[in-house]
Amino acid sequence: NGIYPDTGSSGTKVSNNLVYNLSHSGFNLNYGKEHEVYNNIIAFCRAGFSFGWYQTDSYTLNIHNNIVYLDRDESYPVEGPVLNDDVTNYFDKNIYYKTGNHDITINGLSFEQW
């Protein structure tokens, strides 16, 4: 993993980073709250953003204005519980690009469905 706020940390701002060429994710968080992730470039990773499978009502993220560039068949812009009813996350104004003829999917949903 690239950027990994420690488990249970809260209120961090992660900005203006270049994270690339990793075996897993550019940004990983198991749980926490009130993190803001913006103006980062994440490239050549298995996942742009990865989140633990914790179910908690204090899981809030504001992820905006990032670029995620994927180059692997099995790579995803986001993985983890980003769409569960128990989780509140905000994704806005990010750019996702995947090379080749592969569709971008997020938790099994097409980009349009997400």
Secondary structure, DSSP 8 states (H G I E B T S, - for coil): --B---TT-BS-EEES-EEES-SSEEEEESS-B-EEEES-EEESSSEEEEE-----TT-EEEEES-EEEE-STT-EEEESSSS-TT-EEEEES-EEEE-TT---EETTEETTT-
